[in-house]
Amino acid sequence: MGSLVGGASSIGTAWFTHRAQSKQELLNSDLRRREQIYTEFIVECSRLLIDALDNPLNDPAALLQVYALQNRIRLSSSKEVVLVTE
C-alpha cells in the first residue's frame, strides 16, 4: 500500500510540475510574440515619422503597415494597451 501511495504521489507531483512549466512556457511565448509586435510597431512609426519630416504624405498606402500592426496589437493586448495605441 505504501508503494502505491508513494508512486501515486510521484506521478501527481510530476504532472503538476509539467503543467506549471507548460503554462509558464505558454505565457513566455505570448509575451515574446507581443513584444515582437510592439517592436515592429515602434520601428514602423519611427520610420514614418522621419520620412514625414522631409516628405508630404503622397501615398496613404504607406500607412497600411502601421494600421496592420495596430490591429495585431488590438487582437493580442489588453484594453489599456489598445487605448495607448489609438
Short mmCIF file of the C-alpha atoms (twelve columns), coordinates in Angstrom:
data_MODEL
# 
_entry.id   MODEL 
# 
loop_
_atom_site.group_PDB 
_atom_site.id 
_atom_site.type_symbol 
_atom_site.label_atom_id 
_atom_site.label_alt_id 
_atom_site.label_comp_id 
_atom_site.label_asym_id 
_atom_site.label_seq_id 
_atom_site.Cartn_x 
_atom_site.Cartn_y 
_atom_site.Cartn_z 
_atom_site.pdbx_PDB_model_num 
ATOM 1  C CA . MET A 1  0.000  0.000  0.000   1 
ATOM 2  C CA . GLY A 2  2.879  2.364  0.811   1 
ATOM 3  C CA . SER A 3  4.412  1.791  -2.610  1 
ATOM 4  C CA . LEU A 4  1.117  2.614  -4.264  1 
ATOM 5  C CA . VAL A 5  0.739  5.875  -2.345  1 
ATOM 6  C CA . GLY A 6  4.378  6.817  -2.967  1 
ATOM 7  C CA . GLY A 7  4.095  6.047  -6.661  1 
ATOM 8  C CA . ALA A 8  0.835  7.977  -6.999  1 
ATOM 9  C CA . SER A 9  2.281  10.999 -5.232  1 
ATOM 10 C CA . SER A 10 5.338  10.952 -7.522  1 
ATOM 11 C CA . ILE A 11 3.130  10.799 -10.595 1 
ATOM 12 C CA . GLY A 12 0.902  13.572 -9.245  1 
ATOM 13 C CA . THR A 13 3.884  15.788 -8.473  1 
ATOM 14 C CA . ALA A 14 5.358  15.215 -11.924 1 
ATOM 15 C CA . TRP A 15 2.022  16.010 -13.567 1 
ATOM 16 C CA . PHE A 16 1.570  19.257 -11.600 1 
ATOM 17 C CA . THR A 17 5.167  20.292 -12.324 1 
ATOM 18 C CA . HIS A 18 4.781  19.603 -16.039 1 
ATOM 19 C CA . ARG A 19 1.501  21.503 -16.130 1 
ATOM 20 C CA . ALA A 20 3.031  24.522 -14.380 1 
ATOM 21 C CA . GLN A 21 6.031  24.503 -16.733 1 
ATOM 22 C CA . SER A 22 3.786  24.259 -19.792 1 
ATOM 23 C CA . LYS A 23 1.692  27.168 -18.570 1 
ATOM 24 C CA . GLN A 24 4.825  29.253 -17.955 1 
ATOM 25 C CA . GLU A 25 6.181  28.418 -21.416 1 
ATOM 26 C CA . LEU A 26 2.880  29.478 -22.969 1 
ATOM 27 C CA . LEU A 27 2.936  32.778 -21.074 1 
ATOM 28 C CA . ASN A 28 6.557  33.412 -22.085 1 
ATOM 29 C CA . SER A 29 5.773  32.636 -25.715 1 
ATOM 30 C CA . ASP A 30 2.810  35.027 -25.662 1 
ATOM 31 C CA . LEU A 31 4.956  37.731 -24.070 1 
ATOM 32 C CA . ARG A 32 7.676  37.340 -26.728 1 
ATOM 33 C CA . ARG A 33 5.064  37.493 -29.502 1 
ATOM 34 C CA . ARG A 34 3.544  40.700 -28.122 1 
ATOM 35 C CA . GLU A 35 6.968  42.268 -27.623 1 
ATOM 36 C CA . GLN A 36 7.798  41.495 -31.263 1 
ATOM 37 C CA . ILE A 37 4.590  43.181 -32.459 1 
ATOM 38 C CA . TYR A 38 5.267  46.244 -30.271 1 
ATOM 39 C CA . THR A 39 8.812  46.440 -31.626 1 
ATOM 40 C CA . GLU A 40 7.602  46.277 -35.225 1 
ATOM 41 C CA . PHE A 41 5.013  48.983 -34.483 1 
ATOM 42 C CA . ILE A 42 7.591  51.316 -32.921 1 
ATOM 43 C CA . VAL A 43 10.076 50.785 -35.746 1 
ATOM 44 C CA . GLU A 44 7.473  51.412 -38.450 1 
ATOM 45 C CA . CYS A 45 6.076  54.517 -36.738 1 
ATOM 46 C CA . SER A 46 9.595  55.878 -36.243 1 
ATOM 47 C CA . ARG A 47 10.415 55.286 -39.898 1 
ATOM 48 C CA . LEU A 48 7.255  57.087 -40.999 1 
ATOM 49 C CA . LEU A 49 7.894  59.970 -38.624 1 
ATOM 50 C CA . ILE A 50 11.386 60.543 -40.001 1 
ATOM 51 C CA . ASP A 51 10.036 60.264 -43.545 1 
ATOM 52 C CA . ALA A 52 7.290  62.793 -42.736 1 
ATOM 53 C CA . LEU A 53 9.870  65.383 -41.711 1 
ATOM 54 C CA . ASP A 54 11.142 65.557 -45.288 1 
ATOM 55 C CA . ASN A 55 8.213  64.435 -47.441 1 
ATOM 56 C CA . PRO A 56 4.462  65.072 -47.544 1 
ATOM 57 C CA . LEU A 57 2.193  62.055 -47.420 1 
ATOM 58 C CA . ASN A 58 1.547  61.495 -51.112 1 
ATOM 59 C CA . ASP A 59 0.590  57.852 -50.770 1 
ATOM 60 C CA . PRO A 60 -1.764 56.961 -47.896 1 
ATOM 61 C CA . ALA A 61 -0.977 53.291 -48.542 1 
ATOM 62 C CA . ALA A 62 2.340  53.987 -46.790 1 
ATOM 63 C CA . LEU A 63 0.356  53.881 -43.531 1 
ATOM 64 C CA . LEU A 64 -1.017 50.428 -44.260 1 
ATOM 65 C CA . GLN A 65 1.704  48.608 -42.303 1 
ATOM 66 C CA . VAL A 66 1.080  50.769 -39.215 1 
ATOM 67 C CA . TYR A 67 -2.657 50.065 -39.314 1 
ATOM 68 C CA . ALA A 68 -1.981 46.352 -39.763 1 
ATOM 69 C CA . LEU A 69 0.348  46.316 -36.767 1 
ATOM 70 C CA . GLN A 70 -2.117 48.322 -34.706 1 
ATOM 71 C CA . ASN A 71 -4.818 45.760 -35.438 1 
ATOM 72 C CA . ARG A 72 -2.481 42.913 -34.478 1 
ATOM 73 C CA . ILE A 73 -1.856 44.734 -31.189 1 
ATOM 74 C CA . ARG A 74 -5.607 45.044 -30.649 1 
ATOM 75 C CA . LEU A 75 -6.024 41.296 -31.104 1 
ATOM 76 C CA . SER A 76 -3.440 40.288 -28.522 1 
ATOM 77 C CA . SER A 77 -3.269 43.084 -25.963 1 
ATOM 78 C CA . SER A 78 -5.205 44.357 -23.006 1 
ATOM 79 C CA . LYS A 79 -7.690 47.211 -23.250 1 
ATOM 80 C CA . GLU A 80 -5.191 49.593 -21.620 1 
ATOM 81 C CA . VAL A 81 -2.536 48.903 -24.272 1 
ATOM 82 C CA . VAL A 82 -5.064 49.300 -27.079 1 
ATOM 83 C CA . LEU A 83 -6.121 52.709 -25.738 1 
ATOM 84 C CA . VAL A 84 -2.493 53.902 -25.749 1 
ATOM 85 C CA . THR A 85 -2.008 52.933 -29.410 1 
ATOM 86 C CA . GLU A 86 -5.060 54.853 -30.617 1 
# 
